[in-house]
């Protein structure tokens, strides 16, 4: 049994932003297995459109490198400014981002990431108060 199955955050909505279809499907499967509802977006523009339509997204898990008008780091900053309560996880296989480059409260993971570490961080974030705005 996963820790998140009995957690009060089970069923939380998580938006996954990833342009690689196989990685996206794998991340959505991981999130579903942990008891959360996953929503997919192929780029930041799609993610913003989803966030504008849905008020129930509690966490965004985004890649850095992707097509579109902005990358994952800029998306994370945009989300923090527009939707401050949303928790943020940023991942990349090519870039390593220091905490100072990310919005307050965001976490960075290098790809390939450890699935258990991602799920543990999601559970920790969802059980925590909303992140600070800046």
C-alpha positions as CSV (number, residue, x, y, z in Angstrom):
1,X,0.0,0.0,0.0
2,X,1.3,3.4,-0.9
3,X,1.4,6.1,1.8
4,X,-0.8,8.4,-0.3
5,X,-3.7,5.9,-0.4
6,X,-4.7,6.7,3.2
7,X,-3.6,10.3,3.1
8,X,-6.2,13.1,3.1
9,X,-4.8,14.3,-0.2
10,X,-5.7,11.1,-2.0
11,X,-7.5,12.0,-5.2
12,X,-5.8,15.4,-5.5
13,X,-5.5,16.8,-9.0
14,X,-2.0,17.0,-10.5
15,X,-1.3,18.6,-13.8
16,X,1.7,17.0,-15.7
17,X,3.3,19.2,-18.3
18,X,5.6,17.1,-20.6
19,X,6.1,17.1,-24.4
20,X,7.6,13.6,-24.5
21,X,4.5,11.3,-24.9
22,X,6.1,8.3,-23.3
23,X,7.4,10.2,-20.3
24,X,4.0,11.9,-20.0
25,X,2.1,8.6,-20.0
26,X,4.6,7.1,-17.4
27,X,4.2,10.1,-15.1
28,X,0.4,10.0,-15.4
29,X,0.5,6.2,-14.6
30,X,2.7,6.9,-11.6
31,X,0.3,9.6,-10.3
32,X,-2.8,7.4,-10.8
33,X,-1.1,4.4,-9.1
34,X,-0.4,6.7,-6.1
35,X,-4.1,7.6,-5.9
36,X,-4.1,11.0,-7.5
37,X,-5.9,12.3,-10.6
38,X,-3.5,13.3,-13.3
39,X,-4.2,15.7,-16.1
40,X,-1.9,16.0,-19.2
41,X,-0.5,19.0,-21.0
42,X,2.0,18.9,-23.8
43,X,3.4,22.4,-23.2
44,X,3.1,25.5,-21.1
45,X,0.4,27.0,-23.3
46,X,-1.9,24.0,-22.8
47,X,-1.1,24.0,-19.1
48,X,-2.1,27.6,-18.7
49,X,-5.3,27.0,-20.6
50,X,-6.1,24.0,-18.3
51,X,-5.4,26.1,-15.2
52,X,-7.7,28.9,-16.4
53,X,-10.5,26.3,-16.8
54,X,-9.9,24.2,-13.6
55,X,-9.8,25.5,-10.1
56,X,-9.1,22.1,-8.6
57,X,-5.4,21.6,-9.7
58,X,-3.3,21.4,-6.5
59,X,0.1,20.6,-8.0
60,X,1.9,21.1,-11.3
61,X,4.7,18.7,-12.3
62,X,6.5,20.2,-15.3
63,X,9.4,19.5,-17.5
64,X,11.8,22.4,-18.3
65,X,12.5,21.8,-22.0
66,X,9.4,21.9,-24.2
67,X,8.0,23.6,-27.3
68,X,5.8,26.6,-27.0
69,X,6.1,30.2,-25.9
70,X,7.6,29.5,-22.5
71,X,9.7,26.8,-20.9
72,X,9.0,25.0,-17.6
73,X,10.9,27.4,-15.4
74,X,9.0,30.4,-16.8
75,X,5.8,28.4,-16.4
76,X,6.5,27.7,-12.8
77,X,7.1,31.4,-12.1
78,X,3.9,32.3,-14.0
79,X,1.9,29.8,-12.0
80,X,3.4,31.0,-8.7
81,X,2.4,34.6,-9.5
82,X,-1.1,33.8,-10.9
83,X,-2.1,30.8,-8.8
84,X,0.1,31.0,-5.6
85,X,-1.5,28.0,-3.8
86,X,-0.4,25.5,-6.5
87,X,2.6,23.4,-5.5
88,X,5.3,23.0,-8.1
89,X,7.7,20.3,-9.1
90,X,10.1,21.0,-12.0
91,X,12.1,18.2,-13.7
92,X,14.8,18.1,-16.4
93,X,17.2,15.6,-18.0
94,X,19.4,18.3,-19.5
95,X,19.4,21.2,-17.1
96,X,20.0,21.4,-13.4
97,X,18.3,24.2,-11.7
98,X,19.3,25.7,-8.4
99,X,16.5,26.6,-6.0
100,X,17.3,30.3,-6.6
101,X,16.1,29.9,-10.2
102,X,12.8,28.4,-9.2
103,X,9.8,30.1,-7.5
104,X,9.6,29.8,-3.7
105,X,8.5,26.4,-2.6
106,X,9.2,24.7,-5.9
107,X,11.3,21.5,-6.0
108,X,13.6,20.3,-8.8
109,X,14.3,16.7,-9.8
110,X,16.8,15.5,-12.4
111,X,15.7,13.0,-15.0
112,X,15.6,10.1,-14.8
113,X,13.9,10.7,-11.5
114,X,13.2,8.1,-8.8
115,X,9.4,7.4,-8.9
116,X,9.3,6.8,-5.1
117,X,11.0,10.2,-4.5
118,X,8.5,12.0,-6.8
119,X,5.5,10.4,-5.0
120,X,7.0,11.1,-1.6
121,X,7.5,14.8,-2.6
122,X,4.0,15.1,-4.0
123,X,2.5,13.6,-0.8
124,X,4.7,16.0,1.3
125,X,3.8,19.0,-0.7
126,X,0.0,18.3,-0.7
127,X,0.1,17.8,3.1
128,X,1.9,21.1,3.5
129,X,0.4,24.6,3.6
130,X,0.3,26.5,0.2
131,X,3.8,27.8,-0.8
132,X,4.8,31.4,-0.3
133,X,4.0,33.8,-3.2
134,X,7.6,35.0,-3.9
